[in-house]
Amino acid sequence: MVLDYRGLRCPLPVIRARKALRRVPSGREALITADDASAPADFTAFCDIAGHELLGIAEHEGLFEIRLRTGRKGR
């Protein structure tokens, strides 16, 4: 699953990702792209709170690629 949140500012990327990931079965991988500077910290906290596993964060010329594995459903 790929979620593209370029051009959105905090807190919209996390809000939209939370809504999209609610329907995804546990154990699936997702790639989230965002260009908001707060995205790494926001998604680190989001994964911790929602029970998703943060697989990694990479940055390429201001674009963040956040990889996660879905965890507990419905949070």
C-alpha positions as CSV (number, residue, x, y, z in Angstrom):
1,M,0.0,0.0,0.0
2,V,1.3,3.4,-0.9
3,L,0.0,6.6,0.7
4,D,1.1,9.9,-0.8
5,Y,0.8,12.9,1.5
6,R,3.1,15.4,-0.3
7,G,1.9,18.9,0.0
8,L,0.0,18.3,3.3
9,R,1.0,19.9,6.6
10,C,0.8,18.5,10.1
11,P,-1.5,17.0,11.3
12,L,-3.2,16.1,8.0
13,P,-0.7,13.3,6.9
14,V,-1.2,11.4,10.2
15,I,-5.0,11.9,10.2
16,R,-5.3,10.6,6.7
17,A,-3.0,7.7,7.3
18,R,-4.9,6.7,10.4
19,K,-8.1,6.7,8.5
20,A,-6.7,4.7,5.5
21,L,-4.9,2.2,7.7
22,R,-8.0,1.3,9.7
23,R,-9.2,-0.8,6.8
24,V,-5.9,-2.6,6.3
25,P,-5.4,-6.1,7.9
26,S,-2.7,-6.5,10.5
27,G,0.8,-7.4,9.1
28,R,0.6,-5.5,5.8
29,E,3.3,-3.1,4.8
30,A,2.7,0.5,3.8
31,L,4.9,3.2,2.3
32,I,4.0,6.7,3.2
33,T,5.5,9.7,1.4
34,A,5.4,13.2,2.9
35,D,7.3,16.4,2.6
36,D,6.3,18.0,5.9
37,A,9.4,18.4,8.1
38,S,7.5,17.1,11.1
39,A,6.5,13.8,9.4
40,P,9.3,11.7,10.9
41,A,8.4,12.6,14.4
42,D,4.7,12.5,13.8
43,F,4.7,9.0,12.2
44,T,7.1,7.7,14.9
45,A,4.6,8.7,17.6
46,F,1.6,7.6,15.5
47,C,3.1,4.1,15.1
48,D,3.8,3.8,18.8
49,I,0.3,4.9,19.7
50,A,-1.6,2.9,17.1
51,G,0.4,-0.3,17.5
52,H,2.0,-0.2,14.0
53,E,5.7,-1.3,13.6
54,L,7.9,1.5,12.2
55,L,10.2,-0.2,9.7
56,G,12.2,2.8,8.7
57,I,12.3,6.4,7.6
58,A,14.4,7.7,4.7
59,E,14.8,11.3,3.5
60,H,15.6,12.2,-0.1
61,E,15.8,15.9,-1.0
62,G,13.1,16.9,1.5
63,L,10.8,14.0,0.7
64,F,10.3,11.5,3.5
65,E,9.6,7.8,2.9
66,I,8.1,6.2,5.9
67,R,7.7,2.4,5.9
68,L,5.5,0.6,8.5
69,R,3.8,-2.7,9.1
70,T,0.2,-2.5,10.3
71,G,-0.5,-3.7,13.8
72,R,-3.5,-3.7,16.0
73,K,-6.6,-2.9,14.0
74,G,-9.1,-0.2,14.7
75,R,-6.9,2.2,16.7
